[in-house]
Amino acid sequence: MTQEELSELLNAYEWRDIEFKEARRAVPRNSYETVSAFANTEGGHLVFGVKKDGEELDILGVIEVDKVQNEFLSTLRQSDKISTILRVREGLKQYESVPLLVFYIPEAHRSEKPVYLNGDIKRSFVRKGGCDVRCSDNERNRFLIDAAAERYESYATDFDLRTAFDLESIKWYRAVYEGRPGNRALETLSNTDFLNEMGLLVEQNGERLPSRASVLLFGTNATFRQLLPRPTVDCQRFSSNRVDADAGARWNDRLVLDENLIRTWQSLIDWYLKFSETPFRVDTTSLQRDDTPPDYRAVREAMVNLLIHQDYSDHSRKPEIRHYADQSVFWNPGDAFAANADLLEPGEKEVRNPRIVTAFRRIGLSENAGWGLRDVFRNWQELGHVPPHISNDKGRKYFELVLKKEELLSEQQILFQSTLGVQLSDEQARVFAFACREIAITVPQIKAVTGLAGPDAIKIADALVTKVLFRVVESQKTYALAEHLEDHFRQSNQDSDQPEAQGEDLSTAQVQPKDTNLSTAQVSTPTENLPTVQVPSITELSSIHWEIIDLCDVPRRLSEILQALGVSSRGYFKEHHLNPLIKAGIIAMTNPDKPRASNQKYVITESGIQLKARRLSKVDNRS
C-alpha cells in the first residue's frame, strides 16, 4: 500500500470495506467480529492506531507494534478462535511519523463461509454499511447451502417420474433444442431418456428420480409449487419514473409468475413485448422486416440471468422485475459466486445452478460462461445509455441489475466537450462523460463504459491524463477529473444544493448520478478571431442552430447560409447564432486566420458531426 493509498483510507468514511480500531497496546476483542464480517462479505481493510469518535478520526498510532501485530495474527491462525485460516495481508505504515498497522482481510471462498468465532457458528458476522452485524438464522443457512459441494438443484426429489413433468414444456424445449445447429439428434428418445441425456435425472439404487433442477425447469404446477412455494418472479410495470413510483405511485400492470422456468420464460417474453419499443425497420439487403426492440438483447439477458442464477433454496424472498419509464430493475435473491471485479471479465465462472444454466445454454439462452452481463453492457453501450448498475451484495446475498434509459453523451455533454480544446476519441468522450457525472472513475467503470479489457481501459484513462482532463488518484486504480474541472463541477453541485456522492466501483455499488448543469461547468477556451463583443455560450441548440448545422455539412459561404434561411440581418445573425456555434466548437471557419477573407466558408466540426449523428440515431430509433 502506497502512502497515497493510506491517505485515501484515512480520509474515507468507515464503511463496508474500512474499519478503524484504537489498538494502541492490545487488540480490541471486537476486531475479530470485523474479521468475520469482512471475510463473509467482500473483504476490507482493518486499521489499528486510529480512534474513532463519532465522525471524527483521531490518529494516535500503535505504541506496542510487535505485541499487537503478533497477538492479532497468531489468533487468526487458531482454529478454536476462527473457523478458517484467512490469507491476511499486513503492513506497518507511517502516517505523519505515527505508526499504524494496516491489515487487509480477504473475502473467504463460499466453501469456507460462514466464517465464525470461538467454535460457535452463531458468532458469524456480516458487514452492513459501517457496522458488523451478527448473522440471522436465515443468513447462516444461506451461507451453508452455498458452501455445500453439492448444489441445491442437483439433489433428487421423490416425485413420480410419470406425473412430475409438464409435457408441453418438454415438447417446446425439445423442439428448440433439436432445431439448433450442432445439437445431437435425440428425437427418438422418450421424454425420460431425453431428460436423463440432459443430465437432469438422478440415479439412486438403480432407480431414476427427478432432480430439483428438472422439476424447476419442467415440473407441472403441482410439483413445481411443492418444490418452490413462492413466485418465480414478480413483474411490475410503472408508467412513472422510479423516483415518483418509490414515493408511492402504484404499478400499472403486474404479472406474478409461479410456473416452471420454461413457462415463466415464455410469459416473461410476452410481458416484455407488450411495452417494449418496437421500431419498424426493413433490412436493405434482405428486404425483411425487423421488429426487434433496440434493448431486446440487454433485457433478454437480464431476464435469463434472473431465472438461471437465483437462489431457489431461498423461499423467504422473491425475484422482482420493476419496469419504470426511466429504467428497469432486476432484483434476485442470491449473490453471484464470482468476485465483483470478475463479473464483466470473459471466461468461465462458478455458478449457483450449473444444470439449469446448461439447460438454457443448450437452447441458446445462456452463454458458455453462464453470464450474459457482457452482452447487457454491450447492448446498453450501443444504445448510448449510461452503463448498467450492478449490486452484488455478499452480505445480504442478493443481486441487482439496473438499466437506466439515460444518455451518456447528451447534447449538453457534447457541447461541453467541444469547449475543451482537445480532440477526444469515441471511447475517451464516453469515459470523460461518465467521469463528469461521478467526479472520479475507476478502471472497472472504464471497462463498463467502453467494453475494453483492463490494459486498454487504462490506456484510455492515461490518454485523458495526458490531455489534462484527468488526474491519477490511486496509481492504475482511480482517476478523477483534473482539478480545474473538478472545482467547476463541485461548485455547480453546491450552487444547485446537490449532495456530494462518494465514487464507488461500478460492479459493486454505483453512486447516483449528479444532476449537474454542464453549461455552468464549462472551461473557457479562447476563441480566436471572434468579435470582442461578448459571445453568448450555448447551453441548448435551437431550431436555427440545427438548420445551420444541417446546411454546413459542406463548407458554405455566409451569404449562402443567410439565403437558405431567409435571413436578412447579417450582423444580428452572426452575433446571436453563428458566432456562438463557432465558440462552442460546433462550426469552424475554413480560413480562421483571416475571418473577413472573401473566400471564407463555414463547416461543421467533429463535435457537430457527433451531435448530428446523435440526433439522426434518435430519429431512426423512433421510426
N, C-alpha and C positions, 0 to 999 in steps of 0.2 A: 504494500500500500504506500503510495507516494504521500508527501506532506500535503499536497493539494487535495488529495482524496480524503486524508484525515480531516483537513479543514472543512471539507464538504460535509463529512459525517457530523462534526461537532456543530456545524451551523444548521443541521437538519433538525426537524422535529422528531421526537420519539414516536415512531410509527411502527408498522408491521414488521420492518426489517432492521430496526435500530433500537437498542435498549442501553441505557446508561446506569451504572452502579457505582456507588462511592468506593467500596472495597479498598480502603487505604491500607489496612493491616491484615484483613481476613476476607474470605469470600462470603458474601451475604447468602443465606440459605435459599432465598428466593431466586438466586441466579440459576439454579438448576431447573426451576419451573420455566424460566425463559429458554433454557437449552431444549427442554422437551417441546415447548411451543414452537420454537424455530424449526426444530427437526421434523415436527408433524405438519408444518405449514410450508413455507417457501424458503427457509433459511434466513440468516440475518447476522448482523454484527452486534456483539456484546462488548461494551467499552467499560473498563474498570478505571476508576480515578476521577469520575465526574459525578458530582452531587446534583440531583435534580430537586428543585424547589418550585413546585407549580410549573410554570412555563419557563422558568429561569434555570440555566445550567451554570454551575459553579465548578470550574476546572481546578481540582485540588491536587490531583496526581496520586499515584500509588507510592506509599512510603516503603513497605517491605515487599519489593517487587518479586524476588525469588520465592519467598514464602507463599505469596498469593498465587503466583503462576503455578508452582508445583502442587499446591493444595487443589487448585481447580482442575488441572489436567489429570492428576492421579485419581481424583474422584470420578472423573469421566471414564476411567478405564476399569472401574469396579462394577462387576455385573450385579451386585446387590444394591448398587446406588442408581444405576441407569441401565435400561433393558438392552441396549445395543451400543457397540463401540462406534463412535462418530469420528469422521476424519476432520477434526477441528484444526483450523489454521490459526496460529497465534503469532503475535508480533509485539515487540516493545517499541513504542513510539514516543518521541519527544515533541511536546507542543508548548512553545514558549518556555523552554527549559524545564517543563513539568513532565515526568514520566507517566505514560498511560499504557495500559495493557489492552490490546485490541484482539478479540477472538472472532473468527468467522465460523458460525455454526451452520453446516450444510443441511439441506433438506435430506431426510432419510429416504431410502428406497421404499416403495409401497409394501414390500415384503417384510420390512422392519417396523412398520407402523402398527399401532401407536407406540411411540417411544414414551416409556413411563418410568417413574421414580420409585426407589426403595422396594422393588418387587411387587408393587401394588398397581395393577393396571388401571385402577380408578384414579391414580395420580398421573393421568395423561392430560397434557395441556395443548391448546392451540392458540395461535396469535390472532387476535381480533382488534384491529386498529392498533393502538399503542399498548394494549394490555395482554397479559397471559391469562387465559380463561380455561378452567377445568372442563374437560370434555364431558358432554352429556352421554347418557347411555346410548342414544341413537348414533351419536358421532363415533363412539368407540366401536359400535357394531359395524358401522360403515367401513372404518379402518380395517377391522378384522376380516370382513368379507373381501375387501380389495387386496388384502395381504395374502389370501389363500392362493396356493399354486394352481388349484383347480378353479376355473371361473364359474360364477353363479349360473351362467347359461348352459354349462356343459353337463350339469347333473341330470340324472334320469328322473322321470316322473312315473307315477303309477297309472297314468291314463291308458285306456284301451286303444291300441293302435287302430282298431277298426272304426272307432267313432270319434277319435280325438281331433281329426283334421277336417277343415272346410275344403271340400273337393274343388269348388270353383276357384279358390285362392291358389291351390296347387296347379290347376289347369292353366290359369293365367301365367303363373310363374314358368311352368314348363314350356309354354308357347313362346314366351320371350327368350328363355334360355336356349331353346332349340333353334330359334331364328337368328341367333348371334353367330357371326363367323368365328371359327376356331373352337367352338364348343363341341364336345363329343356327342354323337347321335345316341340318345338314350330313350327314344320314343317307344322301344319295345319293352322297356321295364315297367313293372307295376308301380303305382304310387309309393308303396312301401319300399320297394327296391330302389326307386329313384331317390327317396329321402335318405336311405342308407348310403347310396353312392355319393350323395352330397355331404356326408358326414354329420347328419342331423339326428341319427338314432344312436342309442347306447345299447351295447350288448352286455347283459348280465345273466350269468348262469345259463348260457345258451339261448336266452330269450331277448328279442329286440324290444326296446322300450323307447317311447318318445323322450327326447331331451327337452329341457326347458326352452332351448333355442328354437326347436321345431314347433313347439306349441305357440311361442311368441310370434313366430313367422306365419304359421298356417292354421293355428287352432280354431275350432268352432268358437262361437261366442261363449258357450257354456264352459268349455275347458279353459279358454283364454282368461275369462274373468275370474275363474278359480285361482289361476296362477298369478294374475295381476289385478288385484281388487282396487284399482284406481285408473283414471283415464290414461291412455297412451299419450295424448296431447290435448291441450285446451287452446283452441284458436279464437282470438278475439280481434275484431276489426273496429277501429275508431275513425270517424271522419275528421277529427280534430288533431292538432299536433300533440305530441306526448306531454308537454307541459300542461296544456289545458285538460287532457284526459286524466293525468295524475292528480289534478286539482279536483276531480270529481265527475268529469264527463262520463256518461255511460257509453258502453260499446254499442255499435250499430248492428253488428252481426256477430253471432257466436256459434262455434261448432265444437262440441265436446266429443272426442272420439275414444271409444273403448273397445275397439275391434283389433284383430290380429294386424301385424305390421304391413302385410300386403294390402289388405283392405284400407288400412289407415293411410298408406302411401297414395292409393288411388283417390281417396277422399281429399287428401291434402292438395293434390294437383288440381282437382276440380274447384276447391275453395279458392286457391290462389288465382286461377284463371278468371274468376268472377270479377276481381277488382284490379287485375294487372293492366298495365298499359300495353295495348295490343296494336302496334302500328301496322299499317298495310304497306308492304314492300313487294316489288317484283324484281327477282334476280335477272339482271340484264343478259346473262349468258343462257340460263335455262328457261327463262320466262316463267318460272314457277313462283307462285305466291308464297310469301314468308310472313306469317303472323306471329313469329316468336317474340314474346315480350323482351325488351332490351335487358332487363335484370333477371331473366329466367335462370341463367346459369348460376348466378350467385344465390338466388332464393332456393333453387333446386338443391344445391349442395348443402345449404344451411338446413333445409328440411331433412335431407338424408342423414346428415350428421346428428340431428336431434333424435332420429329413430335408432340409429345403429350404435350410438355411444352413450345413451342414457343408462342410468343405474336402475335395472329392473328389480333389484333386491330392495330398493327404497320404495316402500308403499305409503310413506307419510307425505311425500311431495310429488307434485305432478309437473310435467313439462308444459311450457306455455309458448305460444307464438302470438305476439301482440303487434298488429299492423296499424301504424298511425299514418297520418297524412305526410309526416316529415321523416319517418324512419320505421324500421321493422326490428323487433326484438325477439330473439330466440333464446329461451332460458331452459336449462336442463339440470335435473338432479344428477350429480356425479361429475367430478372434475376429470380433466384429461390426464392420463398417466404420464404423458410426455412433459418434460420441463417446459416452462413458459417460453424460454428463449429458443426452443427447438420446434415450436408449433408450426412455424412457417418454413422450416427447413425441409428440403427434399429428403426422401428416403423412408424406409420402414420405421414405424413407431409402434410401441406396445399399446394395445387397445384393450378395452374392458370386455368387449363381446366379439371375440375373433370369429366365431361361427356365423353370427349374424352379419358381421362385416363382409365375410367371404361370400355369403349367400347373396348379398346385394351387389358385390363386385361382379359376380358371375353373370348378372343381367345388365351390367353397365351402369349401375347406380352408385358405385363407390370406386375410387382409385385404388391401386395396389397397396399403397401405404395406409389406406383406411381413413385418410383425412382429406377432405376436399377444400380445406381452408385456403390453399394457394389459389384454387380456381375462384373462390369467393373474392379474394383480394384482387385478383387479376381482372375479373369482370367489373368490379366496382371502380377500379382504376380506369378501365376503358370508358366507363360512363362519365368520368371526370369528377366523381364524388370524393369526399374526404375518406381516408381509409376506414375500414370497419374497426369497431372497438371490441376487443376480446377481454373478458374477465374470466380467468381460470382460477377459481378460489379453492386453494388446497385445504384451508381450514374449514370453511363452511361446506366444502365439497359440492360446488356447483360450477356450471359453465354457462357463460352468457356471450352471445354474439349480437352486436348492434350494427345495423346497416342504415346509415344516415343518408338521406337524399339531399345532401348539401354540397354545393360546388366547391372544389378545392381552389381552382383557378377562376375565381369570379371576375366579373368585369372590373370591379374596383381593384382587385389584386393585380390584374394585368396592367391597368392604368398606373398603379403604384410602381410596379416593376419597371415600367417604361421610363420612370423618372430617375432610376438608379444610375444610369450612365454606364452600365455594363451589359454585355450580351450573355444571356443565360440559355443553356440547352433546355429541352423539354423536361428532362429529369431534374435539372437544377432548379428550374422555375417551380416545379411541384414541391420539391423539398423545401425551398425557401418559403413558399406559400404556407406550408404546414408549420414551419418554424415561426412565422408571423402570428399564427393562432396561439402557439404554445410558449413563445419566447425561447424555449430550449427544445432540442430534438435529440433523440438517442439513435444509435446505429440500427437497432431493431425497428424503430419507427421509420427510418430512411428506407430500410428494406421493404417495409409495408407500403410506403408511398410509391416506390419505384418498381418493386418486384425484382430488384437486383440482389445478387449474392453479397455476402459481407464485405469482401475486398473492394468490389465495385461501388458499394454503398459508401464506403469510407472515402473513395476517390471523389465521389460527388461532393461530400462534405468538405474535404480538403480543398477542392476547387473553389468552393464558396468562401473558405477561409482566405485563399489567395486573392479573391475578388473583394476582400474586406467587407463581406456581408455576414460572415460567421466568425466566431472565436471558439477556441477549444476550452471547454470547462474541465473535462477529465480526458486525459490522453486516450484517443481512439474509442471513447465511450459516449460522451455527451458533447453536443455543440450548442452554443447559444447565439442569438443574434448579436452582431457587433454592437459595441456599447452605444455608438451614435444612433443606431436603430432601436436598440432596446429602450433607451431613455425616452424616445418618442412614443413607443408603444405603451410603456408603463405610465407615462404622463397622460396619454389618451385614455387609458383604463381608469386612472384616478379621476380624470375630468368627468367620465361617464359613470362614476361610482360603481365600477365593476370590481368585485373581489379578485385578488390576485391568486391564481392557481399554482400549485406545485406541479412541475413537469414530471410525468411518470412514464414508464415503459409501456409502449402501445399494447404489447401482448400480455400485460397484466391488468392495468387499470388506466386507461386513457383519461387525461383530465378533460373537463368540459371546455369546449371552445369559448374563447372570449369574444364578445360582441364588439369587436374593435372597428372603429371607423377608420379605414385605411387612409382616407384622404387627409386626416389630421396627422398622420404619421409619416407623410412623405418627406423624403430627403430633398432639399432644394438643390438642384443641379443647374448651374448657369446655362442659360440657353442663348447661344451666340446669335448675333445679327437680328434679334427681335427689337422692336421699338423700345425706347427707355420707359414708355408708359407701362405701368404695372399690368402684366398679362394674367388674367384670372386662371386659377387652377381648375382642372376638370375633375369633378367627383362622380359625374354620371354623363353618359353620352346621350345627347338629344337626337331627335329625328334628323335635324340638319347635319349634325356631326356624322351620322350614319350615311347620309347622302353623299357627303364629301368623301368619306372612306370608300364608298362604292365607286365613285367617279375616279378616284385616284388609284385604282387597280393598276392603271398605266399612267405614266407621267402626263400631267395636264398643266396647261398654262392657266393663270388666274382668270383670264378672260373667258376661257372655255368653261371653267367651273361656274363663274358668275352667269354665263349664258344658259348653261344646263339647268341651273337652279332658279333662273328667272329673277336674279338679284341685281339691283342697280347701284346700291350704295357700297362702293368698293372699300372705303375706309372702315365703315362700321362692320362689314363682313369680315375683314381681316382681323380687326381688333377683338371681336366677340366670338368668332367661330374658327377661323383658320389658324391664327396665332396660338390660341390655347391648345389646339391639336399638335402644333409643332412643339410647343413647350412640353407637352405630355409625352413626346416621342412617338406619336402615332403617325404623323405626317412629317415628311422631310423635304427640304429643298434639294433639287438636283444640282444646284450651284450655290452651296451655302456660304462660300467666301464672298460672293457678290449678290446680296439679296435683291438688288434692284437691276440685275442683269436682264437684258432684253430677252434672252433665251431661258429665263427662269421658269422652271416647272415644279410641280408638287406631286409626290408619290407616297404611298403608304410604306411604313417600316415593317420590320419583323413583328413588332408589337401590334401594329394594325392588322397584319395578316392573321395573327393569333386571335384577335378579337373577332375578325370576320369569320374565321373558321369555327370559332366557338358558337357564334350566332347561327351559322348555317347548320351546324350539327344539331342544335336545339330545334330548329325548324324541321330538320329531317326526322328527328325522333317523334315529332308530333304528327307528321304526315302519314 
